[in-house]
Every structure is written in C-alpha cells, then in structure tokens.
Amino acid sequence: MAPATARALPHPRLTPARRGQRGRAAGSGGDHTAYPGRMPSSVIACPSCGTKNRLPLVASGHPRCASCKADLPWLVDAGDSDFDAVIETSALVVVDLWAPWCGPCRMVAPVLETLSREFAGRVKVVKVNVDDSPVLAARYRAQSIPMLLLMDRGQVVDTMIGAQPAPILRNRITGALDRRG
Ligand SMILES: [Zn+2]
C-alpha cells in the first residue's frame, strides 16, 4: 500500500478537468477508450500472429486467438450495469478503479496492458471508470484512485491504492494466483 501516492477523490462533477475530458471524448468520434455499456466487446490484435480478434466482455473460460489459438490478453471496460457479469470468470480478476482526470491512473494503464499480456489466459483486467460507475465506487469505497482490486471468484483477495510499479503488481498477481487451490 502506498496511500501517499494516491490522489484523493475530489468532487469530479465540479472540476473543469472533467468537463474538458467529457467534451473532448464526446467530440472525438469514439475510439477504444472506455464507454462501458455502449461497447459489447473490443478488438485486439493477437500478440502471437497479429490476427484481429473480438474480445468478449463476458465468457466462460478465457479468450483465445481465432487463428493460432494463443491465449489472448483479456482487458475490458465495465461499469455499474455489467460489472457483476464481467467478473464472473474462472480467471483471476484485476479491477482498476480509475478516472480520466487522475494522473496516477494514466501511469497504471500501460502497466496493466503489459501484465494482461504476460498473464494471458490466467488474468482478466477489468477497468472501471468511477465517474461513470457511482455504485461500484461506493461498493469498493474508492476514496482514492487508482485503486486496484484482485478478485478471485467474486471475492476481493488483495487491494492496492496508488500507482503501483509493474514489479510490485506482478508479485501481487503471482501471489494471488499461487494462493488459488
Ligand atoms: Zn493468433
């Protein structure tokens, strides 16, 4: 835990930064970033063969490349409406509670992308924008973000607050995987 590096959650609805983010996102025509509820799946290139695969939000087992059958990194966005279905998986779930205005959250995002590739087939990364997901923010008491939860079959087994460097996150994920039966 490194609470000193975490940023207290301000009143996001009042901040100019948030209005700026929202306005820019609305005008950008949309890309792969975070609009839970509007995107049933996302597309990712297979790290092994480059084939573009649609990544399911919810699935039993875990996604594999349609072409070469390699395990695919599984990184999805979820929100209040679909979170419970999204975390229903046999994979270890890494939940990233983040917001667009949070600087340290932007440091965590590429680390999670890297780790989702390293742990393909064993870990599902679920990104939750707390601005758009007040129910989840309250449920997990996300007072400071970034906040990372490791979840095993619906139970939180580890919690980290603040931007974690890759080696620490990797250790915590490996530890949680080792503790599974
Ligand atoms: Zn492939």
Residues whose N, C-alpha, C, O or C-beta is under 5 A from the ligand:
A	BS01	ZN	C46 S48 C49 G50 T51 C65 S67 C68 K69 A70
